[in-house]
């Protein structure tokens, strides 16, 4: 997961594909040079720059005399976060071959090393997402039309697994977190009424994971990718950009090509579940991550939004709406 907007002014800055670099060559060469030498394409490198924004891994822009590449070094905390690096590699490859994401150039299993192509473009901020919803809908449809991904992603299961981990490990949990379990059960039951199947999803499309090259919007970072309900993807995109409900309605209409109140409600409820689930992701990271970032505060912002939505008037209306076309 990468949270670009919190480590730079993503709404106003001009980036190429990834956010600004934060470290110099000499230190990085000493620390990572031996590992990068395992990639044949990087042996003739002329520079290494660390990219800001990675919260479950470290990402590097590496230049050679003839090209640019992005290398990813995974964090050891991935097992707590339900990240399957093998599935990530498979799904990133599918997205790259389908022209939706960056091309996978090399992968070293067991060492957390992934090498992908560099794509020149603008990294989005929240305002960019709001201004490009129809184009984003096109990119989502293109992703969702690819062949099935390696496994399924289900936020109900992920949230339950995260809760089990934080309890077993004694990590911090927000006050009153489990009070909303009955509402979660209501959402799950309502979704079963008009279930329409799964499609390959990124499942983590924060604004910084959209790259606009002027012709199309690329989708990057497939750590949490898997086959999922398309409305989870739509709702999560909307939620991570902190946009009003009108933006969700616009995105849903652009995606389905018609006004679909049932899909707006479904995407809204999935967005609520995403906030509720990612809250525990932050609790885990707050306890295990070596990256300097206030995970607890980030998670509490998610939780406070989820708590207000669980108790909102729209919650009950949304439950009814998802059961009626």
DRENDO-1510 file (C-alpha; in Angstrom, 1 decimal, always signed):
<recs>
REC; n; res; u; v; w
REC; 1; UNK; +0.0; +0.0; +0.0 .
REC; 2; UNK; +1.2; +3.5; -0.9 .
REC; 3; UNK; -0.1; +6.7; +0.6 .
REC; 4; UNK; +1.2; +9.4; -1.6 .
REC; 5; UNK; -1.0; +12.3; -0.5 .
REC; 6; UNK; +0.3; +12.1; +3.1 .
REC; 7; UNK; +4.0; +12.3; +2.2 .
REC; 8; UNK; +3.9; +15.0; -0.4 .
REC; 9; UNK; +1.6; +17.6; -1.8 .
REC; 10; UNK; +0.2; +15.3; -4.4 .
REC; 11; UNK; -2.7; +17.6; -5.3 .
REC; 12; UNK; -0.4; +20.4; -6.5 .
REC; 13; UNK; +3.0; +18.9; -7.2 .
REC; 14; UNK; +4.1; +17.7; -10.7 .
REC; 15; UNK; +5.5; +14.2; -10.7 .
REC; 16; UNK; +6.4; +11.8; -13.4 .
REC; 17; UNK; +5.2; +8.3; -12.6 .
REC; 18; UNK; +6.0; +8.0; -8.9 .
REC; 19; UNK; +6.4; +10.6; -6.1 .
REC; 20; UNK; +9.5; +12.5; -5.3 .
REC; 21; UNK; +12.8; +10.7; -4.5 .
REC; 22; UNK; +13.9; +10.9; -0.9 .
REC; 23; UNK; +17.4; +9.3; -0.7 .
REC; 24; UNK; +20.7; +9.6; -2.5 .
REC; 25; UNK; +22.6; +7.1; -4.6 .
REC; 26; UNK; +25.7; +6.3; -2.4 .
REC; 27; UNK; +23.7; +5.3; +0.7 .
REC; 28; UNK; +21.3; +3.2; -1.3 .
REC; 29; UNK; +24.0; +1.6; -3.4 .
REC; 30; UNK; +25.7; +0.4; -0.2 .
REC; 31; UNK; +22.5; -0.9; +1.3 .
REC; 32; UNK; +20.7; -2.4; -1.8 .
REC; 33; UNK; +23.4; -2.7; -4.5 .
REC; 34; UNK; +24.0; -6.4; -3.9 .
REC; 35; UNK; +20.3; -7.2; -4.2 .
REC; 36; UNK; +19.8; -5.1; -7.3 .
REC; 37; UNK; +22.7; -6.9; -9.0 .
REC; 38; UNK; +20.5; -10.0; -9.0 .
REC; 39; UNK; +18.5; -8.2; -11.8 .
REC; 40; UNK; +20.4; -8.5; -15.0 .
REC; 41; UNK; +18.7; -5.3; -16.3 .
REC; 42; UNK; +20.1; -3.3; -13.4 .
REC; 43; UNK; +23.8; -4.2; -13.5 .
REC; 44; UNK; +24.7; -1.3; -15.6 .
REC; 45; UNK; +22.7; +1.2; -13.4 .
REC; 46; UNK; +23.9; +4.8; -13.2 .
REC; 47; UNK; +21.6; +6.0; -10.4 .
REC; 48; UNK; +19.3; +4.8; -7.6 .
REC; 49; UNK; +16.7; +7.0; -6.0 .
REC; 50; UNK; +14.2; +5.9; -3.3 .
REC; 51; UNK; +10.6; +6.9; -4.0 .
REC; 52; UNK; +8.4; +8.2; -1.1 .
REC; 53; UNK; +5.0; +6.8; -0.4 .
REC; 54; UNK; +5.5; +3.1; +0.2 .
REC; 55; UNK; +4.1; +1.9; +3.5 .
REC; 56; UNK; +4.5; -1.9; +3.1 .
REC; 57; UNK; +7.6; -1.9; +1.0 .
REC; 58; UNK; +10.4; +0.4; -0.3 .
REC; 59; UNK; +10.4; +1.5; -4.0 .
REC; 60; UNK; +13.3; +2.7; -6.1 .
REC; 61; UNK; +13.7; +4.5; -9.4 .
REC; 62; UNK; +16.8; +3.0; -11.1 .
REC; 63; UNK; +18.3; +4.4; -14.2 .
REC; 64; UNK; +20.6; +2.7; -16.7 .
REC; 65; UNK; +22.2; +4.2; -19.8 .
REC; 66; UNK; +19.3; +3.1; -21.9 .
REC; 67; UNK; +16.2; +3.0; -19.7 .
REC; 68; UNK; +14.5; +3.6; -16.3 .
REC; 69; UNK; +13.0; +1.0; -14.0 .
REC; 70; UNK; +11.1; +0.7; -10.7 .
REC; 71; UNK; +12.3; -1.9; -8.2 .
REC; 72; UNK; +10.3; -2.9; -5.2 .
REC; 73; UNK; +11.7; -4.4; -2.0 .
REC; 74; UNK; +9.0; -6.0; +0.2 .
REC; 75; UNK; +8.7; -5.5; +3.9 .
REC; 76; UNK; +9.0; -8.4; +6.3 .
REC; 77; UNK; +5.6; -7.4; +7.9 .
REC; 78; UNK; +3.7; -8.5; +4.8 .
REC; 79; UNK; +2.5; -11.8; +6.4 .
REC; 80; UNK; +0.5; -9.9; +9.0 .
REC; 81; UNK; -1.2; -7.9; +6.3 .
REC; 82; UNK; -2.6; -10.7; +4.2 .
REC; 83; UNK; -0.3; -9.9; +1.3 .
REC; 84; UNK; +0.6; -12.9; -0.9 .
REC; 85; UNK; +3.7; -11.9; -2.9 .
REC; 86; UNK; +3.3; -14.8; -5.3 .
REC; 87; UNK; -0.2; -13.8; -6.2 .
REC; 88; UNK; +0.9; -10.2; -6.4 .
REC; 89; UNK; +3.5; -11.2; -9.1 .
REC; 90; UNK; +1.0; -13.2; -11.1 .
REC; 91; UNK; -1.7; -10.4; -11.0 .
REC; 92; UNK; +0.8; -7.6; -11.7 .
REC; 93; UNK; +1.9; -9.6; -14.7 .
REC; 94; UNK; -1.7; -10.1; -15.9 .
REC; 95; UNK; -2.3; -6.3; -15.5 .
REC; 96; UNK; +0.9; -5.5; -17.4 .
REC; 97; UNK; +0.2; -7.9; -20.2 .
REC; 98; UNK; -3.3; -6.4; -20.5 .
REC; 99; UNK; -2.0; -2.9; -20.9 .
REC; 100; UNK; -3.5; -1.8; -17.6 .
REC; 101; UNK; -0.5; -1.7; -15.4 .
REC; 102; UNK; +3.3; -1.5; -15.7 .
REC; 103; UNK; +5.1; -4.4; -17.3 .
REC; 104; UNK; +6.7; -7.0; -15.0 .
REC; 105; UNK; +10.4; -7.4; -16.1 .
REC; 106; UNK; +11.8; -9.7; -13.4 .
REC; 107; UNK; +10.8; -11.2; -10.0 .
REC; 108; UNK; +12.9; -13.1; -7.4 .
REC; 109; UNK; +10.6; -15.3; -5.3 .
REC; 110; UNK; +11.5; -15.5; -1.6 .
REC; 111; UNK; +13.5; -12.3; -1.6 .
REC; 112; UNK; +10.7; -9.8; -2.1 .
REC; 113; UNK; +12.3; -8.3; -5.2 .
REC; 114; UNK; +10.1; -7.1; -8.1 .
REC; 115; UNK; +11.2; -5.2; -11.1 .
REC; 116; UNK; +8.6; -3.3; -13.3 .
REC; 117; UNK; +8.8; -0.9; -16.2 .
REC; 118; UNK; +8.8; +2.9; -15.7 .
REC; 119; UNK; +5.9; +4.8; -17.2 .
REC; 120; UNK; +6.2; +8.5; -17.6 .
REC; 121; UNK; +3.1; +10.3; -16.5 .
REC; 122; UNK; +1.4; +12.3; -13.7 .
REC; 123; UNK; +0.8; +10.7; -10.3 .
REC; 124; UNK; -2.7; +11.7; -9.2 .
REC; 125; UNK; -3.9; +13.4; -6.1 .
REC; 126; UNK; -7.4; +13.5; -4.8 .
REC; 127; UNK; -8.4; +16.5; -6.9 .
REC; 128; UNK; -7.1; +14.7; -10.0 .
REC; 129; UNK; -9.4; +11.8; -9.2 .
REC; 130; UNK; -12.4; +14.0; -8.9 .
REC; 131; UNK; -11.6; +15.7; -12.2 .
REC; 132; UNK; -11.2; +12.5; -14.2 .
REC; 133; UNK; -13.9; +10.1; -13.0 .
REC; 134; UNK; -15.2; +9.1; -16.5 .
REC; 135; UNK; -11.6; +8.2; -17.6 .
REC; 136; UNK; -11.0; +6.4; -14.3 .
REC; 137; UNK; -14.2; +4.4; -14.9 .
REC; 138; UNK; -12.7; +3.4; -18.3 .
REC; 139; UNK; -9.5; +2.1; -16.7 .
REC; 140; UNK; -11.5; +0.2; -14.1 .
REC; 141; UNK; -13.6; -1.5; -16.8 .
REC; 142; UNK; -10.4; -2.4; -18.7 .
REC; 143; UNK; -8.9; -4.0; -15.6 .
REC; 144; UNK; -12.1; -5.8; -14.7 .
REC; 145; UNK; -12.3; -7.3; -18.2 .
REC; 146; UNK; -8.9; -9.1; -17.9 .
REC; 147; UNK; -8.6; -12.8; -17.3 .
REC; 148; UNK; -9.2; -13.8; -13.6 .
REC; 149; UNK; -6.5; -13.0; -11.1 .
REC; 150; UNK; -4.8; -15.6; -8.9 .
REC; 151; UNK; -7.0; -15.5; -5.9 .
REC; 152; UNK; -10.0; -13.8; -4.3 .
REC; 153; UNK; -10.0; -10.6; -2.1 .
REC; 154; UNK; -12.9; -10.2; +0.2 .
REC; 155; UNK; -12.9; -7.4; +2.7 .
REC; 156; UNK; -15.2; -9.3; +5.1 .
REC; 157; UNK; -12.5; -12.0; +5.3 .
REC; 158; UNK; -9.6; -9.6; +5.4 .
REC; 159; UNK; -11.2; -7.5; +8.2 .
REC; 160; UNK; -11.9; -10.7; +10.2 .
REC; 161; UNK; -8.4; -11.9; +9.8 .
REC; 162; UNK; -6.9; -8.6; +10.8 .
REC; 163; UNK; -9.1; -8.5; +13.9 .
REC; 164; UNK; -7.8; -12.0; +14.8 .
REC; 165; UNK; -4.2; -10.9; +14.4 .
REC; 166; UNK; -4.5; -7.7; +16.5 .
REC; 167; UNK; -6.2; -9.7; +19.3 .
REC; 168; UNK; -3.6; -12.5; +19.2 .
REC; 169; UNK; -0.7; -10.1; +19.1 .
REC; 170; UNK; -2.1; -7.6; +21.6 .
REC; 171; UNK; -2.0; -4.7; +19.2 .
REC; 172; UNK; -4.0; -1.6; +19.8 .
REC; 173; UNK; -7.6; -1.5; +18.6 .
REC; 174; UNK; -9.8; +1.7; +18.5 .
REC; 175; UNK; -12.3; +2.0; +21.3 .
REC; 176; UNK; -15.7; +0.5; +20.4 .
REC; 177; UNK; -14.4; -1.1; +17.2 .
REC; 178; UNK; -16.3; -4.4; +17.6 .
REC; 179; UNK; -19.5; -2.6; +18.5 .
REC; 180; UNK; -20.2; -2.4; +14.7 .
REC; 181; UNK; -20.0; -6.2; +14.1 .
REC; 182; UNK; -23.8; -6.5; +13.8 .
REC; 183; UNK; -23.8; -3.8; +11.1 .
REC; 184; UNK; -21.1; -5.7; +9.2 .
REC; 185; UNK; -23.3; -8.8; +9.3 .
REC; 186; UNK; -26.2; -6.8; +7.9 .
REC; 187; UNK; -24.1; -5.6; +5.0 .
REC; 188; UNK; -22.8; -9.1; +4.2 .
REC; 189; UNK; -26.4; -10.5; +4.2 .
REC; 190; UNK; -27.7; -7.7; +2.0 .
REC; 191; UNK; -24.9; -8.2; -0.5 .
REC; 192; UNK; -25.8; -11.8; -1.0 .
REC; 193; UNK; -29.3; -11.0; -2.4 .
REC; 194; UNK; -28.0; -9.6; -5.8 .
REC; 195; UNK; -24.5; -11.0; -6.1 .
REC; 196; UNK; -23.2; -10.6; -9.7 .
REC; 197; UNK; -19.9; -12.4; -9.5 .
REC; 198; UNK; -16.2; -11.4; -9.2 .
REC; 199; UNK; -13.8; -9.6; -11.5 .
REC; 200; UNK; -10.1; -9.0; -11.3 .
REC; 201; UNK; -9.6; -5.9; -9.0 .
REC; 202; UNK; -6.6; -3.9; -7.7 .
REC; 203; UNK; -8.4; -3.3; -4.4 .
REC; 204; UNK; -6.0; -0.6; -3.3 .
REC; 205; UNK; -6.5; +2.3; -5.7 .
REC; 206; UNK; -5.5; +5.3; -3.7 .
REC; 207; UNK; -5.0; +8.5; -5.8 .
REC; 208; UNK; -1.3; +7.8; -6.0 .
REC; 209; UNK; -1.9; +4.5; -7.7 .
REC; 210; UNK; -3.3; +6.3; -10.8 .
REC; 211; UNK; -0.7; +7.3; -13.4 .
REC; 212; UNK; -1.9; +9.6; -16.3 .
REC; 213; UNK; +0.3; +9.6; -19.4 .
REC; 214; UNK; -2.1; +12.0; -21.2 .
REC; 215; UNK; -3.7; +9.2; -23.2 .
REC; 216; UNK; -4.9; +6.8; -20.6 .
REC; 217; UNK; -4.8; +6.2; -16.8 .
REC; 218; UNK; -2.5; +3.4; -15.7 .
REC; 219; UNK; -3.2; +1.4; -12.5 .
REC; 220; UNK; -0.3; +0.4; -10.3 .
REC; 221; UNK; +0.5; -1.4; -7.1 .
REC; 222; UNK; -1.2; -4.9; -7.0 .
REC; 223; UNK; -0.3; -6.0; -3.4 .
REC; 224; UNK; -3.9; -6.5; -2.5 .
REC; 225; UNK; -5.2; -7.5; -5.9 .
REC; 226; UNK; -7.6; -10.4; -6.4 .
REC; 227; UNK; -11.0; -11.2; -7.8 .
REC; 228; UNK; -13.6; -9.1; -6.1 .
REC; 229; UNK; -16.9; -7.4; -6.4 .
REC; 230; UNK; -16.5; -4.5; -8.9 .
REC; 231; UNK; -18.4; -2.2; -6.5 .
REC; 232; UNK; -15.7; -2.7; -3.9 .
REC; 233; UNK; -13.2; -1.2; -6.4 .
REC; 234; UNK; -15.5; +1.7; -7.3 .
REC; 235; UNK; -16.3; +2.5; -3.6 .
REC; 236; UNK; -12.7; +2.3; -2.5 .
REC; 237; UNK; -11.5; +4.6; -5.3 .
REC; 238; UNK; -14.2; +7.1; -4.1 .
REC; 239; UNK; -13.4; +6.7; -0.4 .
REC; 240; UNK; -9.6; +7.1; -0.8 .
REC; 241; UNK; -10.1; +10.4; -2.7 .
REC; 242; UNK; -12.4; +11.7; +0.1 .
REC; 243; UNK; -15.0; +13.0; -2.4 .
REC; 244; UNK; -18.7; +13.8; -1.8 .
REC; 245; UNK; -21.4; +11.3; -2.6 .
REC; 246; UNK; -22.1; +13.1; -5.9 .
REC; 247; UNK; -18.6; +12.0; -7.1 .
REC; 248; UNK; -19.5; +8.4; -6.3 .
REC; 249; UNK; -22.7; +8.7; -8.3 .
REC; 250; UNK; -20.8; +10.1; -11.2 .
REC; 251; UNK; -18.2; +7.3; -11.1 .
REC; 252; UNK; -20.9; +4.6; -10.9 .
REC; 253; UNK; -22.8; +6.1; -13.8 .
REC; 254; UNK; -19.7; +6.3; -15.9 .
REC; 255; UNK; -18.7; +2.7; -15.1 .
REC; 256; UNK; -22.1; +1.2; -15.8 .
REC; 257; UNK; -23.3; +3.6; -18.5 .
REC; 258; UNK; -26.5; +4.2; -16.7 .
REC; 259; UNK; -27.9; +5.6; -13.4 .
REC; 260; UNK; -27.8; +2.8; -11.0 .
REC; 261; UNK; -28.9; +3.7; -7.4 .
REC; 262; UNK; -28.4; +0.0; -6.4 .
REC; 263; UNK; -24.8; +0.1; -7.4 .
REC; 264; UNK; -24.2; +3.5; -5.8 .
REC; 265; UNK; -25.5; +2.0; -2.5 .
REC; 266; UNK; -23.4; -1.2; -3.0 .
REC; 267; UNK; -20.2; +0.9; -3.7 .
REC; 268; UNK; -21.0; +3.1; -0.7 .
REC; 269; UNK; -21.3; +0.1; +1.7 .
REC; 270; UNK; -18.1; -1.5; +0.3 .
REC; 271; UNK; -16.4; +1.9; +0.9 .
REC; 272; UNK; -17.6; +1.8; +4.5 .
REC; 273; UNK; -16.3; -1.8; +4.9 .
REC; 274; UNK; -13.0; -0.7; +3.4 .
REC; 275; UNK; -12.6; +2.1; +6.0 .
REC; 276; UNK; -13.5; -0.3; +8.7 .
REC; 277; UNK; -11.1; -3.0; +7.5 .
REC; 278; UNK; -8.2; -0.7; +6.7 .
REC; 279; UNK; -8.5; +0.7; +10.2 .
REC; 280; UNK; -7.0; -2.6; +11.5 .
REC; 281; UNK; -4.4; -2.7; +8.7 .
REC; 282; UNK; -3.2; +0.6; +10.3 .
REC; 283; UNK; -3.3; -1.0; +13.8 .
REC; 284; UNK; -1.0; -3.8; +12.6 .
REC; 285; UNK; +1.3; -1.4; +10.9 .
REC; 286; UNK; +1.4; +0.8; +13.9 .
REC; 287; UNK; +2.9; -2.1; +15.8 .
REC; 288; UNK; +5.2; -3.9; +13.3 .
REC; 289; UNK; +6.3; -1.4; +10.6 .
REC; 290; UNK; +9.8; +0.0; +10.7 .
REC; 291; UNK; +8.7; +2.9; +8.4 .
REC; 292; UNK; +8.4; +6.3; +10.1 .
REC; 293; UNK; +4.8; +7.1; +9.6 .
REC; 294; UNK; +1.8; +7.8; +12.0 .
REC; 295; UNK; -0.2; +4.7; +11.1 .
REC; 296; UNK; -2.4; +5.0; +14.2 .
REC; 297; UNK; -3.6; +8.5; +13.3 .
REC; 298; UNK; -4.2; +7.4; +9.7 .
REC; 299; UNK; -6.2; +4.4; +10.9 .
REC; 300; UNK; -8.2; +6.5; +13.3 .
REC; 301; UNK; -9.2; +8.9; +10.5 .
REC; 302; UNK; -10.6; +5.8; +8.7 .
REC; 303; UNK; -12.3; +4.5; +11.8 .
REC; 304; UNK; -14.0; +7.9; +12.6 .
REC; 305; UNK; -15.4; +8.1; +9.1 .
REC; 306; UNK; -16.7; +4.5; +9.3 .
REC; 307; UNK; -18.2; +5.0; +12.7 .
REC; 308; UNK; -20.2; +8.0; +11.5 .
REC; 309; UNK; -21.4; +6.2; +8.4 .
REC; 310; UNK; -22.5; +3.1; +10.3 .
REC; 311; UNK; -24.8; +5.3; +12.4 .
REC; 312; UNK; -25.9; +7.5; +9.5 .
REC; 313; UNK; -29.5; +7.7; +8.0 .
REC; 314; UNK; -28.2; +6.5; +4.7 .
REC; 315; UNK; -26.9; +3.2; +6.1 .
REC; 316; UNK; -30.3; +1.6; +6.4 .
REC; 317; UNK; -31.4; +3.1; +3.0 .
REC; 318; UNK; -28.3; +1.6; +1.4 .
REC; 319; UNK; -29.0; -1.8; +2.8 .
REC; 320; UNK; -32.5; -1.7; +1.2 .
REC; 321; UNK; -31.2; -0.3; -2.1 .
REC; 322; UNK; -28.6; -3.1; -2.7 .
REC; 323; UNK; -31.4; -5.7; -2.6 .
REC; 324; UNK; -33.4; -4.0; -5.4 .
REC; 325; UNK; -32.4; -3.3; -9.0 .
</recs>
